[in-house]
Amino acid sequence: MPACAGHPSRAFPAGGPVSAVPTEDAVSREPASGPAPSGGPVPAAPRGPGRFRVSLAVLAGYLALALAVFRAAWADPGGVLYGASDSALFAWYLGWIPHALGEGLDPFVTSHLNAPTGSNLLWSTPVPLLGLLTAPVTALFGPVVSLNLLLTLAPALSAFALFRALLRWLPAQPAAFAGLLYGFGPYMIGESYGHLHLTFAVFPPLLLIALDDLLTRARPPLRTGALLGLAVAAQAMISEEILATSALIGGIGVVIAGLGHRDLVRARAGALGQGLLSCGTVAGLLLAWPLSVQFFGDQRVHGNIQPHNVAVSDLLTFVTPTPAQLMAPDAGLRHSARFTGNAVEVTGYLGIPLILGAAVIAVRLRRDPLVSLFAPLAVVAAVLSLGSRLHVDGRTTRVRLPWLALENLPVINSALPSRFALYLMMAVGIIVAVGLHRAALRGTRTARHRAGCRSGRGGRGVPFATCAGLAVAAAVMVVPLLPRAHVTTPTATPAFFTGDAVRAIPAGSTALVLPYPYPTRTEAMLWQADADYRFRIPGCYCTIPGPDGRAVFNAWTDPLNSALVAVEQGRLDADTALADPAVRGAFEQLAPAAIVLGPTPRRAELSRLMTGITGTAPTDVDGVELWLPRR
């Protein structure tokens, strides 16, 4: 979407570091060969119904693109997941929140997972707000459909949020282009493989709007702060990590703006303080209950959740495609395979054309208000994404980086550095959008000058040649980022869990569902959700305190659990497990009302183990083997 903005008609009100723009007359009077203005007229979209129609068209375009990206899910929206274990986890959460509230249960601390001890879900990623919003969809079609719906909406809404924010300073076309990069870049596409909480990235653009209102537009600080507080509370109920990293990047942005506009920031410091106080008050009131449960409730954890210096951007990440990109030559894939961390977290790829384009624009337009703010922010986000020690082609060097000073701070210590790629793409997208807009202005100005020399009248609109050139430039920067088709995983829930047969398990009882759930095998959690949480299950893929109170992601705490996982993984045979009296003792202590064995490659061995422990043969029911021990 090149910056072919049509006839520039008026500018938005001038304000501060990213609001001051010259009028059209000032631009048109400047010689075509002279220096670029510090800003540019902002025709954006027309106000009123016209602007609404433009926004609606852009949103429709984003939604259409999202449907194209996630088209595989919509062939069978209740039968496939993007990713595997993490996706099943989010499907469980989306179903649990409305179920718990509807049944009068605690939505945040439950023994439905990790029975009988339970889990404080707030230390995981329960996305309670999204669970509430999709409750009607979940009730009608199930949590997997809700998950696929949200994964489809997330990039479109995130892109649209940035588009709407940028209409304050840019016309619709370049603003839409920035939104496209932000909402559909490698970060968003990569994290959509199971990380729902990280793909709903509407909050960073909302924070940009709020800070602009407080610092440059003299909006009422108490009201602006209260609205920001609502957004903070909403974001906390989607992803605390995005909230924390947005606050960090936003604070750094305020410092950068202050260094370039000391008088303005000094004059607005009081309003900023009032706004932040109002924000904190509103957010604190709304979050008092969940935060008190998280930090003072049962099953809370201590210390950082994620390991340090693993999920980071390699120095080559920014120029090396991964399997997520459509254009990924073998040479690039050999390098990206060496990067540390989970493959879906390698999301900092920008591509050489986009990097070069953004760098040229940042240098040439360094006095532009938006560029002077977001060029340093892009560098900051890139450096933070590198983690605490520099990684080069998969090797960890001794070079220390700024994240080292942050990785042990409370709250921020559990953030993964590689995820700062979100803010890197946001900043780069804005820089390039400004460059496209300014190129369109220059082309228009030149055409007017030439037309005026010939006929005494200036032309209107952006010349076709300029539009074509900008379209080609935009395409060159975007094409390397095109995503490969998403890989889906079938849910394959046995009919037992969705039919009447599941009623054989007493409601509210504990059922040992196999394969035993742990971080890479979460079928049992998905089946439990499909059974409308009729029973509790031991094991989980969730954040629980280990023996020392620090976070672990599984519950291998007794001989039975350990044996079940070892047999399922092929590291132990059933006869050896049966010979261990501790395994039988742990089973007697758990005392499950039912054992349900679903499809798994080691099903025969697990069946032999359960038959030996219970002393009874299973019943084959609707795709599972069922034991109902007598007590």
Legacy VTK file of the C-alpha trace (Angstrom):
# vtk DataFile Version 3.0
C-alpha trace
ASCII
DATASET POLYDATA
POINTS 631 float
0.000 0.000 0.000
2.109 2.953 -1.162
1.637 6.433 0.183
-0.508 7.659 -2.709
-2.547 10.009 -0.575
-4.456 12.044 -3.117
-4.890 15.762 -2.615
-3.372 16.987 0.670
-6.036 19.148 2.243
-5.212 19.974 5.840
-3.035 19.168 8.794
-4.003 17.937 12.215
-3.361 20.348 15.097
0.268 20.850 15.916
1.502 19.875 19.317
4.800 18.413 20.319
7.545 16.093 19.277
5.402 14.055 16.926
2.631 16.524 16.148
4.223 19.612 14.662
3.647 19.570 10.910
3.712 22.363 8.351
0.621 23.324 6.446
0.112 22.448 2.809
0.811 26.030 1.774
4.166 25.950 3.510
5.076 22.733 1.734
3.920 23.894 -1.660
5.948 27.100 -1.354
9.147 25.173 -0.674
11.244 24.611 -3.814
11.181 21.041 -5.047
14.936 20.786 -4.734
15.096 22.214 -1.238
15.315 20.398 2.063
12.452 18.218 3.211
10.132 19.715 5.808
10.303 18.512 9.376
6.939 16.859 9.031
4.356 16.813 6.279
0.760 17.667 5.684
-1.475 15.052 7.159
-4.406 14.438 4.854
-4.946 11.059 6.549
-8.515 10.149 5.815
-11.268 12.725 5.619
-13.117 13.367 8.846
-16.654 12.207 9.436
-18.286 9.506 7.292
-15.416 9.527 4.789
-12.832 8.758 7.428
-15.032 6.019 8.849
-15.335 4.427 5.416
-11.577 4.516 4.918
-10.997 2.904 8.318
-13.634 0.286 7.614
-11.989 -0.544 4.291
-8.575 -0.894 5.925
-9.988 -3.126 8.662
-11.721 -5.263 6.039
-8.425 -5.599 4.190
-6.614 -6.697 7.335
-9.353 -9.215 8.150
-9.233 -10.628 4.631
-5.474 -11.022 4.894
-5.820 -12.711 8.296
-8.362 -15.139 6.869
-5.926 -15.945 4.080
-3.089 -16.567 6.539
-5.230 -18.782 8.790
-7.321 -20.339 6.039
-6.374 -23.898 7.025
-8.173 -23.569 10.346
-11.418 -22.409 8.786
-11.753 -25.574 6.733
-12.349 -27.342 10.075
-12.337 -24.667 12.820
-13.129 -27.074 15.642
-10.851 -29.856 14.480
-7.387 -28.321 14.052
-4.937 -26.287 16.091
-2.034 -24.075 15.045
0.933 -25.486 16.874
0.456 -28.259 19.395
0.951 -28.135 23.162
0.649 -24.377 23.633
-2.458 -24.212 21.485
-4.188 -26.924 23.520
-3.241 -24.983 26.632
-4.948 -21.825 25.376
-8.015 -23.768 24.280
-8.226 -25.089 27.849
-8.035 -21.545 29.267
-10.633 -20.154 26.879
-13.074 -22.814 27.995
-12.171 -22.713 31.672
-12.843 -19.029 32.388
-16.542 -19.020 31.363
-17.030 -22.495 32.860
-15.594 -21.477 36.229
-17.584 -18.255 36.423
-20.747 -20.021 35.329
-20.322 -22.718 37.989
-19.300 -20.311 40.733
-15.725 -21.653 40.855
-12.513 -19.717 41.376
-11.344 -18.858 37.838
-7.744 -18.271 38.910
-6.838 -21.076 41.342
-8.106 -24.559 40.548
-7.421 -28.223 41.207
-8.907 -29.211 37.856
-5.271 -29.243 36.733
-2.425 -30.777 38.715
-4.923 -32.561 40.970
-5.072 -32.740 43.878
-2.604 -29.900 44.564
-3.924 -27.501 41.945
-2.487 -24.541 40.086
-2.526 -20.755 40.307
-3.398 -20.074 36.681
-2.341 -16.429 36.845
1.282 -17.566 36.766
0.551 -19.115 33.397
-1.203 -17.307 30.540
-4.952 -17.737 31.166
-6.119 -14.770 28.993
-9.271 -14.327 31.131
-10.490 -11.290 29.200
-10.384 -13.172 25.910
-12.131 -16.110 27.553
-14.956 -13.823 28.632
-15.250 -12.139 25.239
-15.501 -15.447 23.401
-17.720 -17.187 25.960
-20.731 -17.290 23.583
-18.602 -18.819 20.812
-17.153 -21.354 23.241
-20.614 -22.298 24.506
-21.889 -22.878 20.971
-18.888 -24.358 19.178
-16.214 -25.219 21.747
-12.909 -23.670 22.864
-10.919 -24.708 19.784
-13.178 -22.629 17.549
-12.753 -19.693 19.938
-8.987 -20.092 19.790
-8.899 -20.150 15.992
-11.210 -17.147 15.865
-8.976 -15.152 18.214
-5.786 -16.134 16.392
-7.374 -14.874 13.181
-8.582 -11.621 14.712
-5.365 -10.851 16.611
-3.118 -9.687 13.731
-5.939 -7.781 12.040
-6.939 -5.910 15.200
-3.321 -5.228 16.174
-2.600 -3.843 12.707
-5.770 -1.760 12.803
-4.879 -0.316 16.209
-1.560 0.992 14.888
-3.243 2.263 11.729
-5.731 4.273 13.786
-2.982 5.647 16.002
-0.893 6.778 13.040
-3.786 8.643 11.427
-2.855 11.395 13.869
0.279 12.084 11.863
0.107 10.239 8.547
-2.334 9.743 5.687
-4.289 6.520 5.501
-2.090 4.720 2.968
1.270 4.888 4.782
-0.477 4.353 8.119
-2.066 1.198 6.705
1.332 0.038 5.448
2.845 0.434 8.926
-0.085 -1.496 10.369
0.502 -4.246 7.817
4.123 -4.701 8.888
3.188 -4.584 12.570
0.240 -6.962 12.416
1.504 -9.449 9.841
5.272 -9.389 10.276
7.419 -12.337 11.396
6.766 -11.666 15.094
3.003 -11.942 14.808
3.081 -14.887 12.420
5.620 -16.780 14.518
3.889 -16.221 17.847
0.550 -17.300 16.387
1.838 -20.869 16.644
0.219 -21.254 20.035
1.026 -17.977 21.824
-2.356 -16.288 21.745
-1.477 -13.879 24.561
1.416 -12.450 22.547
-0.494 -11.904 19.316
-3.167 -9.607 20.745
-0.873 -6.574 20.516
-3.455 -3.785 20.517
-2.065 -2.200 23.677
1.221 -0.693 22.352
-0.620 1.554 19.834
-3.125 2.531 22.545
-0.220 3.487 24.802
1.205 5.596 21.967
-2.120 7.437 21.678
-2.344 8.018 25.432
1.203 9.353 25.727
0.633 11.655 22.766
-2.542 12.964 24.404
-0.731 13.595 27.680
2.457 15.097 26.258
1.506 16.984 23.108
-2.232 17.471 22.761
-3.093 18.852 26.194
-6.002 16.464 26.651
-7.492 16.325 30.191
-4.886 14.263 32.059
-7.243 12.646 34.567
-9.630 11.416 31.900
-6.810 10.320 29.599
-5.123 8.530 32.476
-8.353 6.811 33.465
-8.844 5.545 29.912
-5.254 4.335 29.871
-5.925 2.591 33.187
-8.789 0.687 31.578
-6.463 -0.356 28.762
-3.782 -1.405 31.268
-6.249 -3.566 33.189
-7.502 -5.141 29.978
-3.956 -5.852 28.796
-3.020 -7.399 32.151
-5.886 -9.839 31.662
-4.465 -10.806 28.260
-0.689 -10.690 28.727
1.236 -9.220 31.626
4.404 -9.609 29.575
3.172 -7.336 26.780
2.040 -4.860 29.439
5.437 -4.834 31.154
7.498 -4.590 27.969
5.180 -1.904 26.556
5.659 0.124 29.723
9.433 -0.237 29.386
9.471 0.796 25.721
6.973 3.599 26.405
9.127 4.943 29.223
12.213 4.896 27.015
10.212 6.676 24.318
9.256 9.445 26.748
12.931 9.874 27.660
13.919 10.085 23.977
11.183 12.650 23.328
12.276 14.589 26.392
15.881 14.770 25.242
14.796 16.374 21.986
12.005 18.548 23.399
12.999 19.444 26.945
10.784 22.509 27.173
7.696 20.620 26.087
8.235 17.697 28.444
9.031 20.071 31.296
5.827 21.979 30.624
3.750 18.797 30.436
5.433 16.906 33.272
2.648 17.780 35.679
-0.045 16.591 33.301
1.923 13.413 32.621
2.189 12.760 36.336
-1.529 13.341 36.869
-2.364 11.055 33.983
-0.132 8.260 35.237
-1.553 8.617 38.748
-5.075 8.375 37.363
-4.022 5.397 35.262
-2.504 3.622 38.242
-5.578 4.251 40.384
-8.034 2.871 37.841
-5.848 -0.088 36.903
-5.099 -0.840 40.548
-8.774 -0.950 41.480
-9.642 -3.200 38.552
-6.689 -5.536 39.074
-6.779 -5.721 42.870
-8.442 -9.139 42.936
-6.379 -10.987 40.305
-3.055 -9.486 41.414
-3.720 -10.317 45.067
-4.453 -13.908 44.050
-1.377 -14.074 41.844
1.141 -12.717 44.325
-0.405 -13.754 47.650
-2.678 -16.689 46.793
-2.137 -20.436 46.823
0.332 -22.085 44.465
2.194 -18.850 43.736
5.729 -19.086 42.412
8.893 -17.123 43.111
11.678 -15.835 40.900
11.834 -15.733 37.144
9.726 -18.125 35.089
11.839 -18.342 31.939
15.533 -19.295 31.660
17.897 -16.443 30.918
19.764 -15.836 27.667
18.092 -18.564 25.622
15.107 -17.029 23.808
17.051 -14.106 22.348
17.669 -12.646 18.925
20.897 -13.788 17.360
22.870 -11.007 15.685
22.027 -12.703 12.378
18.317 -12.989 13.181
17.463 -9.682 11.533
18.769 -10.794 8.121
18.249 -14.561 8.273
14.911 -16.092 7.216
13.452 -19.007 9.142
11.109 -21.833 8.095
8.230 -19.427 8.817
9.118 -17.383 5.704
8.029 -18.371 2.221
11.344 -17.211 0.760
13.875 -19.086 2.882
16.885 -20.467 0.976
18.691 -23.468 2.404
21.731 -21.380 3.292
19.603 -19.135 5.484
17.819 -22.071 7.099
21.139 -23.664 8.035
22.023 -20.543 9.990
18.609 -19.999 11.600
18.620 -23.631 12.778
21.594 -22.757 14.989
19.801 -19.999 16.857
19.011 -20.767 20.495
15.508 -21.028 21.881
12.228 -22.249 20.480
11.954 -21.859 16.713
8.663 -19.937 16.965
10.430 -17.343 19.124
12.889 -16.443 16.353
10.744 -13.542 15.201
13.142 -10.658 14.662
13.638 -11.171 10.930
13.350 -7.912 8.968
15.080 -8.742 5.716
17.825 -6.765 4.042
15.533 -4.570 1.861
13.466 -3.414 4.844
16.559 -2.751 6.955
18.209 -0.745 4.181
15.024 1.183 3.445
14.451 2.051 7.093
18.104 3.017 7.579
18.135 5.356 4.566
14.889 6.989 5.682
16.140 7.328 9.261
19.247 9.175 8.076
17.609 11.374 5.449
14.604 12.269 7.602
16.354 12.337 10.949
14.731 15.695 11.799
11.233 14.391 11.148
9.382 14.216 14.498
8.215 10.633 14.067
11.524 9.395 12.693
13.555 11.140 15.399
11.498 9.259 18.000
11.113 5.825 16.450
14.573 5.411 14.912
16.225 5.369 18.366
13.380 3.193 19.668
14.022 0.694 16.874
17.667 0.483 17.909
16.687 0.091 21.568
14.191 -2.682 20.784
16.724 -4.499 18.602
19.422 -4.327 21.284
17.047 -5.473 24.038
15.955 -8.404 21.887
19.576 -9.610 21.791
19.391 -10.565 25.464
22.100 -10.268 28.088
24.988 -11.697 26.044
25.491 -11.423 22.317
24.726 -14.512 20.232
26.359 -14.784 16.811
25.304 -17.613 14.506
24.180 -19.706 17.462
27.295 -19.108 19.569
27.066 -17.251 22.876
29.848 -14.683 23.137
31.214 -12.864 26.173
29.872 -9.520 24.981
27.538 -8.161 27.647
24.431 -6.271 26.589
21.993 -3.882 28.329
19.414 -6.601 29.055
21.846 -7.923 31.667
20.873 -4.976 33.888
17.155 -5.761 33.515
16.853 -9.536 33.528
16.743 -9.828 37.322
14.291 -7.000 37.963
10.854 -8.013 39.305
8.119 -8.549 36.697
10.364 -7.847 33.710
12.654 -10.773 34.628
10.235 -13.289 33.109
9.976 -11.513 29.751
11.748 -13.133 26.825
14.127 -10.705 25.071
13.356 -12.056 21.599
9.792 -10.789 21.964
10.973 -7.188 21.766
10.804 -7.893 18.038
7.205 -6.676 18.330
8.373 -3.136 19.093
11.194 -3.334 16.571
8.741 -4.052 13.762
6.374 -1.370 15.028
9.149 1.242 14.974
10.527 0.152 11.601
7.038 0.149 10.109
6.443 3.715 11.261
9.798 4.893 9.915
9.152 3.371 6.494
5.602 4.747 6.450
6.963 8.247 7.037
9.466 7.734 4.230
6.765 6.621 1.796
4.584 9.566 2.768
7.386 12.074 2.318
8.337 10.551 -1.040
4.720 10.935 -2.160
4.758 14.581 -1.060
7.963 15.254 -2.940
6.608 13.611 -6.089
3.415 15.658 -5.827
5.345 18.856 -5.247
7.597 18.209 -8.235
4.640 17.432 -10.491
2.865 20.603 -9.389
5.940 22.669 -10.050
6.325 21.260 -13.561
2.627 21.581 -14.339
2.632 25.130 -13.055
5.579 26.052 -15.247
3.734 24.739 -18.315
0.225 25.995 -17.660
0.397 28.308 -14.695
-1.719 25.860 -12.653
-0.580 23.215 -10.202
-1.604 19.599 -10.528
-3.562 17.686 -7.945
-2.969 14.295 -6.418
0.051 12.029 -6.459
1.399 11.329 -9.964
0.994 7.806 -11.288
4.758 7.395 -11.711
5.287 8.252 -8.042
2.561 5.820 -6.988
4.072 3.059 -9.098
7.557 3.671 -7.754
6.369 3.651 -4.150
4.360 0.481 -4.753
7.460 -1.253 -6.094
9.559 -0.024 -3.153
6.947 -1.224 -0.661
6.704 -4.614 -2.360
10.480 -5.077 -2.345
10.511 -4.512 1.421
7.506 -6.736 2.140
8.034 -9.734 -0.149
10.915 -11.252 1.908
8.589 -11.301 4.931
5.787 -13.279 3.273
4.836 -16.173 5.573
4.765 -19.823 4.674
1.419 -21.590 5.082
0.751 -22.395 8.721
1.025 -26.007 9.828
-1.983 -27.361 11.705
-2.405 -30.219 14.158
-5.662 -32.204 14.278
-7.340 -32.251 17.673
-8.624 -35.824 17.233
-10.653 -35.792 20.452
-12.077 -39.280 21.083
-15.863 -39.431 20.946
-15.878 -40.623 24.562
-15.208 -37.102 25.860
-17.946 -35.407 23.850
-20.696 -38.010 24.190
-22.778 -39.501 26.966
-20.201 -42.166 27.817
-18.109 -39.644 29.762
-20.854 -39.586 32.398
-19.415 -42.846 33.679
-16.837 -40.638 35.391
-18.435 -39.127 38.521
-18.749 -35.343 38.229
-16.037 -33.509 40.138
-13.944 -36.630 40.673
-10.308 -37.180 39.712
-9.650 -39.070 36.498
-6.195 -40.235 35.450
-6.233 -39.356 31.733
-3.443 -40.783 29.586
-1.150 -39.931 27.936
-0.210 -38.122 31.114
-0.209 -34.341 30.528
3.097 -32.479 30.563
4.539 -29.649 28.418
4.832 -31.593 25.167
1.740 -33.808 25.604
-1.389 -31.806 26.365
-4.089 -33.966 24.808
-5.543 -34.771 28.229
-6.126 -31.079 28.920
-7.895 -30.592 25.612
-10.044 -33.682 26.178
-10.951 -32.426 29.642
-12.060 -29.106 28.145
-14.127 -30.925 25.512
-15.781 -32.865 28.344
-16.815 -29.533 29.888
-14.389 -29.958 32.810
-16.451 -32.791 34.279
-13.438 -34.238 36.092
-10.098 -33.184 37.544
-6.812 -34.463 36.160
-3.381 -34.936 37.697
-0.550 -33.438 35.711
-0.596 -30.316 33.590
1.244 -28.015 31.281
1.073 -24.980 33.532
3.273 -22.927 35.827
3.373 -24.380 39.327
5.837 -24.027 42.212
8.510 -26.682 42.447
9.932 -27.909 45.753
11.884 -24.654 46.163
8.956 -22.441 45.163
10.402 -21.621 41.758
8.442 -22.142 38.591
8.218 -25.508 36.872
5.947 -26.451 33.977
5.028 -30.006 34.896
4.097 -32.126 37.896
6.526 -35.056 37.859
6.528 -35.139 41.620
5.849 -38.795 42.453
6.807 -42.261 41.174
3.487 -42.804 39.359
3.722 -39.621 37.297
7.362 -40.253 36.478
6.660 -43.841 35.446
3.718 -42.874 33.232
5.812 -40.304 31.369
8.779 -42.652 31.064
6.605 -45.456 29.652
4.910 -43.068 27.225
8.315 -41.823 26.034
9.677 -45.363 25.650
12.283 -44.985 28.386
10.627 -47.563 30.659
8.606 -50.741 30.097
5.430 -51.679 31.939
6.950 -54.690 33.733
9.714 -52.596 35.292
7.219 -49.967 36.424
4.921 -52.622 37.923
7.827 -54.064 39.881
8.270 -50.762 41.730
6.071 -50.688 44.852
6.364 -46.890 44.955
4.401 -46.694 41.694
1.540 -48.726 43.166
1.682 -46.700 46.368
1.418 -43.406 44.485
-1.565 -44.755 42.545
-3.331 -45.744 45.759
-2.658 -42.290 47.191
-4.087 -40.590 44.097
-7.132 -42.904 44.176
-8.594 -41.866 40.821
-12.252 -42.588 40.155
-11.403 -43.476 36.566
-8.469 -44.131 34.261
-8.943 -43.116 30.635
-6.369 -44.080 28.017
-6.675 -42.282 24.706
-4.785 -42.595 21.417
-0.999 -42.577 21.783
1.876 -44.480 20.115
2.654 -46.364 23.364
-0.967 -47.209 24.101
-0.432 -50.975 24.443
2.350 -50.562 26.999
0.381 -48.009 29.018
-2.669 -50.286 28.920
-0.605 -53.165 30.307
0.685 -50.930 33.088
-2.789 -49.761 34.107
-4.216 -53.271 33.916
-1.435 -54.502 36.180
-1.957 -51.713 38.714
-5.762 -51.959 38.856
-5.992 -55.712 38.483
-8.824 -55.336 35.958
-9.050 -55.225 32.188
-10.235 -52.022 30.515
-13.454 -51.463 28.640
-13.212 -50.107 25.107
-15.584 -47.142 24.875
-15.791 -44.657 21.985
-12.100 -44.592 21.159
-10.637 -44.923 24.666
-9.843 -47.630 27.186
-11.669 -47.079 30.471
-10.995 -48.420 33.948
-13.375 -47.719 36.837
-11.562 -48.985 39.948
-13.755 -50.187 42.794
-13.222 -48.425 46.081
LINES 1 632
631 0 1 2 3 4 5 6 7 8 9 10 11 12 13 14 15 16 17 18 19 20 21 22 23 24 25 26 27 28 29 30 31 32 33 34 35 36 37 38 39 40 41 42 43 44 45 46 47 48 49 50 51 52 53 54 55 56 57 58 59 60 61 62 63 64 65 66 67 68 69 70 71 72 73 74 75 76 77 78 79 80 81 82 83 84 85 86 87 88 89 90 91 92 93 94 95 96 97 98 99 100 101 102 103 104 105 106 107 108 109 110 111 112 113 114 115 116 117 118 119 120 121 122 123 124 125 126 127 128 129 130 131 132 133 134 135 136 137 138 139 140 141 142 143 144 145 146 147 148 149 150 151 152 153 154 155 156 157 158 159 160 161 162 163 164 165 166 167 168 169 170 171 172 173 174 175 176 177 178 179 180 181 182 183 184 185 186 187 188 189 190 191 192 193 194 195 196 197 198 199 200 201 202 203 204 205 206 207 208 209 210 211 212 213 214 215 216 217 218 219 220 221 222 223 224 225 226 227 228 229 230 231 232 233 234 235 236 237 238 239 240 241 242 243 244 245 246 247 248 249 250 251 252 253 254 255 256 257 258 259 260 261 262 263 264 265 266 267 268 269 270 271 272 273 274 275 276 277 278 279 280 281 282 283 284 285 286 287 288 289 290 291 292 293 294 295 296 297 298 299 300 301 302 303 304 305 306 307 308 309 310 311 312 313 314 315 316 317 318 319 320 321 322 323 324 325 326 327 328 329 330 331 332 333 334 335 336 337 338 339 340 341 342 343 344 345 346 347 348 349 350 351 352 353 354 355 356 357 358 359 360 361 362 363 364 365 366 367 368 369 370 371 372 373 374 375 376 377 378 379 380 381 382 383 384 385 386 387 388 389 390 391 392 393 394 395 396 397 398 399 400 401 402 403 404 405 406 407 408 409 410 411 412 413 414 415 416 417 418 419 420 421 422 423 424 425 426 427 428 429 430 431 432 433 434 435 436 437 438 439 440 441 442 443 444 445 446 447 448 449 450 451 452 453 454 455 456 457 458 459 460 461 462 463 464 465 466 467 468 469 470 471 472 473 474 475 476 477 478 479 480 481 482 483 484 485 486 487 488 489 490 491 492 493 494 495 496 497 498 499 500 501 502 503 504 505 506 507 508 509 510 511 512 513 514 515 516 517 518 519 520 521 522 523 524 525 526 527 528 529 530 531 532 533 534 535 536 537 538 539 540 541 542 543 544 545 546 547 548 549 550 551 552 553 554 555 556 557 558 559 560 561 562 563 564 565 566 567 568 569 570 571 572 573 574 575 576 577 578 579 580 581 582 583 584 585 586 587 588 589 590 591 592 593 594 595 596 597 598 599 600 601 602 603 604 605 606 607 608 609 610 611 612 613 614 615 616 617 618 619 620 621 622 623 624 625 626 627 628 629 630
